[in-house]
Amino acid sequence: MNEEKKERPKKIIKCLNKGCQTKLRVPETEEKIKLRCPSCQFTFEYEGKYHYLYTLEGKSFLAFLTNTYTLQSRFDEAIEISQKKTEISPDDEYAFYGLGLSHYGKLYQHYQELNKTYSKAVEALKKAIEINPKNPSPHLTLSIIYTSNNHPQEAIETLQRFLKVKGRDKLEDTEVYKILASSYQLLGNNKEAKKFYQKALTQEPSSLQVHYSLGKLYLEEKKYQKAIEEFEKEIEVTLSNPKILKFELKHIPSFLGSILNLKEALKKRGLKEEQIKKNEILKKAYEAVNLSDSEIEKELKSLESIFPFR
């Protein structure tokens, strides 16, 4: 005996043509179906489970839902609904405004969480310093957190207090001087920045970071000869260190930055292109890295989020 074919459940929808109120019976499905209204001959797609959202009532409901989710700080849901609304109404400015607002809400929520985490980190590190003020590690970490969050003055105060501690561990003084120098540089106090960069070089003459940073500082001050000397020193140190050469040179941002900045400093000094090409240190650098200027720029952009050298 043949089984009878079961009819798919049907639902009633309205024609999407404005002014036509004809009701149509369509299969209950989540798939899109192309329909033609028998009354007005208007052709449209039935959007399955999303069909209601294409009606005027549905569009109003979407706006209401977006606002509700946003007010409840349910931003992922608000974004999902807003995104759907932009697909349904691609010419509706308010649909895109709602989507942008939802993304902004999520971003703001994320920053609030970051601020809480930041405060907890600072609180814990301050407690570590209180327990043992002679230990440089929590001082350095706290100062890095401060500079990373655009609070260089707090970083300076933290490290200056550490330098006054009697009997402190001096093993990390070079790092202390580097962070102090970069913090003063962020504040625009180049005099103090240079003083601490020089102190760092006294203890670590081959510091790539310090030579590069000093070169950038001199370039900014239009002291081109001094800038040239620092960039050349960074390149020479890099190319003479067998440990560094084990790594790909294109992954060392101070080296890549020194190449481009040395070239710029030579130009600013008044040298012509042919004279710049004869610079022996620059020639060795280009030969070693085997990249064009545009390729170096590209590599630096990919590294700059990790290494704040630029």
C-alpha positions in Angstrom: 0.0 0.0 0.0 1.5 3.4 -1.1 1.9 5.9 1.7 0.0 9.1 1.1 2.2 12.1 0.5 2.0 14.5 3.5 1.4 18.1 2.5 3.9 20.5 3.8 2.5 22.8 6.5 1.5 26.2 5.0 1.5 29.7 6.4 -0.3 32.9 5.3 1.8 35.9 4.3 1.0 39.3 2.7 2.2 40.4 -0.7 5.2 42.7 -0.3 4.0 45.2 -2.9 3.0 48.4 -1.3 -0.8 49.0 -1.4 -1.5 45.3 -2.1 -3.1 43.4 0.8 -3.4 40.1 -0.9 -2.8 37.1 1.3 -0.8 34.2 0.0 -0.4 30.6 1.2 3.2 29.5 1.2 5.0 26.3 2.4 6.5 26.5 5.9 10.2 26.5 4.9 13.5 28.3 5.9 14.5 28.4 2.2 14.0 31.3 -0.2 11.1 30.9 -2.7 10.3 33.1 -5.6 6.6 34.1 -5.6 4.2 36.0 -7.9 1.1 37.7 -6.4 -2.0 36.6 -8.4 -3.7 40.0 -7.8 -1.0 42.6 -8.6 1.4 40.3 -10.5 4.2 41.6 -8.2 7.2 39.2 -8.1 9.2 38.9 -4.9 11.2 36.4 -2.8 9.8 34.7 0.2 12.6 34.8 2.7 11.7 31.7 4.7 12.0 32.2 8.4 13.2 35.8 7.9 10.2 36.8 5.7 8.4 38.7 8.5 11.4 41.0 8.9 10.9 42.3 5.3 7.4 43.6 6.1 6.9 47.1 7.4 5.9 45.6 10.8 9.0 43.5 10.7 11.3 46.4 10.0 9.8 48.4 12.9 10.2 45.3 15.1 13.9 45.0 14.1 14.5 48.7 15.1 12.7 48.1 18.4 14.7 44.9 19.0 18.1 46.6 18.2 17.3 49.4 20.7 16.2 46.9 23.4 19.3 44.8 23.1 21.6 47.9 23.0 19.9 49.3 26.2 20.4 45.9 27.9 24.1 45.9 26.8 23.5 42.8 24.8 25.6 44.1 22.0 26.4 40.9 20.1 22.6 40.3 19.7 22.1 44.0 18.7 24.9 43.7 16.1 23.3 40.5 14.6 19.9 42.2 14.4 21.3 45.4 13.0 23.3 43.6 10.4 20.2 41.8 9.2 18.4 45.2 9.1 21.1 46.6 6.8 20.7 43.6 4.5 16.9 44.1 4.4 17.1 47.9 4.0 20.4 48.7 2.3 19.3 52.4 1.7 18.2 53.0 5.3 20.7 55.3 7.0 19.2 54.5 10.4 19.8 50.8 9.8 23.6 51.5 9.5 23.5 54.0 12.3 22.0 51.3 14.5 24.7 48.9 13.4 27.5 51.4 14.1 26.0 52.2 17.5 25.8 48.5 18.4 29.5 48.1 17.5 30.4 51.2 19.5 28.5 49.8 22.5 30.5 46.6 22.3 33.7 48.5 22.0 32.9 50.7 25.0 32.0 47.5 27.0 35.4 46.1 26.0 37.2 49.2 27.2 35.4 49.1 30.5 36.6 45.5 30.9 40.1 46.5 30.0 40.0 49.4 32.5 39.0 46.9 35.2 41.9 44.6 34.2 44.3 47.6 34.1 43.3 48.7 37.6 43.8 45.2 39.0 47.2 44.8 37.4 48.4 48.2 38.8 47.0 47.4 42.2 48.8 44.0 42.3 52.1 45.5 41.1 52.0 48.3 43.7 51.4 45.7 46.4 54.5 43.7 45.1 56.5 47.0 45.3 55.3 47.7 48.8 56.4 44.2 50.0 59.8 44.5 48.4 60.8 47.9 47.0 64.3 46.7 46.1 63.0 44.3 43.4 63.2 46.0 39.9 60.8 43.6 38.2 57.4 45.0 39.4 58.7 48.5 39.0 59.6 47.8 35.3 56.3 46.0 34.6 54.3 48.7 36.2 56.1 51.4 34.2 55.6 49.5 31.0 51.9 49.3 31.7 51.8 53.0 32.4 53.6 54.0 29.1 51.5 51.5 27.1 48.4 53.2 28.4 49.7 56.7 27.7 50.6 57.6 31.3 54.4 58.3 30.9 54.5 60.7 33.9 53.3 57.8 36.2 56.1 55.6 34.7 58.7 58.2 35.4 57.6 58.7 39.0 57.6 54.9 39.6 61.1 54.4 38.3 62.6 57.6 39.8 61.3 56.3 43.2 63.0 53.0 42.5 66.3 54.6 41.7 66.3 56.2 45.2 65.8 52.9 47.0 68.9 52.1 49.1 70.3 48.6 48.6 68.1 48.1 45.4 68.9 45.4 42.9 70.9 47.2 40.1 70.9 44.3 37.6 68.0 45.8 35.6 69.2 49.5 35.7 69.8 49.5 31.9 66.1 48.7 31.3 65.1 51.3 33.9 67.1 53.9 32.0 65.5 52.9 28.6 62.0 53.2 29.9 62.7 56.5 31.6 64.2 57.8 28.4 61.2 56.7 26.2 58.8 58.1 28.8 60.5 61.5 28.8 60.5 61.4 25.0 56.7 60.8 25.1 56.4 63.9 27.2 58.5 65.9 24.7 61.3 66.3 27.2 64.2 65.4 24.9 66.9 66.7 27.2 66.0 64.2 29.9 65.4 61.5 27.3 68.9 61.9 25.9 70.4 61.8 29.4 68.8 58.4 30.2 69.5 57.0 26.7 73.2 57.8 27.3 73.1 56.2 30.8 71.7 53.1 29.2 74.5 53.1 26.5 77.1 53.4 29.3 75.9 50.1 30.6 74.9 48.5 27.3 76.9 50.1 24.4 75.5 47.7 21.8 71.8 48.3 22.5 70.0 48.3 19.2 66.9 49.9 20.7 68.8 52.8 22.3 70.9 53.6 19.1 67.7 53.5 17.0 65.7 55.6 19.5 68.5 58.2 19.9 68.8 58.4 16.1 65.0 59.1 15.8 65.3 61.7 18.5 68.2 63.5 16.8 66.4 63.3 13.4 63.4 65.0 15.0 65.6 67.7 16.4 67.2 68.2 12.9 70.6 67.1 14.2 71.2 65.1 11.1 74.9 64.2 11.6 74.2 62.8 15.1 71.2 60.9 13.8 73.3 59.4 11.0 75.9 58.3 13.5 73.3 56.5 15.7 71.6 54.8 12.8 74.9 53.7 11.4 75.9 52.3 14.8 72.7 50.3 15.0 73.3 48.8 11.6 76.9 48.0 12.4 76.1 46.3 15.7 73.3 44.3 14.1 75.5 43.1 11.2 78.5 42.3 13.5 76.5 40.2 16.0 76.4 36.5 15.1 73.6 35.8 17.6 71.4 38.5 15.9 72.3 37.2 12.4 70.7 33.8 13.3 67.4 35.6 13.0 65.9 36.9 9.8 66.9 40.6 9.6 63.5 41.5 8.3 62.1 40.6 11.7 64.3 43.1 13.5 62.3 46.4 13.4 65.2 48.6 14.7 67.4 47.4 11.8 64.7 48.0 9.2 63.9 51.4 10.7 67.5 52.4 10.8 67.9 51.7 7.1 65.0 54.0 6.1 65.9 56.7 8.7 69.6 56.7 7.8 68.6 57.2 4.2 66.3 60.1 5.2 68.9 61.7 7.5 71.5 61.6 4.6 69.0 63.3 2.3 68.2 66.0 5.0 72.0 66.5 5.3 72.0 67.5 1.6 73.4 64.4 0.0 72.2 63.5 -3.5 70.9 60.0 -4.4 74.2 58.9 -6.0 76.1 60.0 -2.9 73.6 58.1 -0.6 74.1 54.9 -2.6 77.8 55.1 -1.9 77.3 55.0 1.8 79.1 51.7 2.7 77.0 51.0 5.8 73.8 51.5 4.0 74.9 49.4 1.1 75.8 46.5 3.5 72.4 46.9 5.2 70.5 46.6 1.9 72.5 43.7 0.8 71.9 41.9 4.1 68.2 42.4 4.2 67.6 42.1 0.4 64.4 44.2 0.4 63.3 47.3 -1.4 62.2 50.4 0.5 58.5 49.6 -0.1 59.1 46.0 1.2 60.8 47.3 4.3 57.9 49.7 4.9 55.5 46.7 4.6 57.5 44.6 7.0 57.6 47.5 9.5 53.9 47.9 9.4 53.4 44.3 10.2 55.8 44.6 13.1 54.7 47.9 14.6 51.8 46.5 16.6 54.3 44.3 18.5 57.4 46.5 18.6 56.9 50.2 19.3 60.0 51.3 17.4 58.5 53.7 14.9 
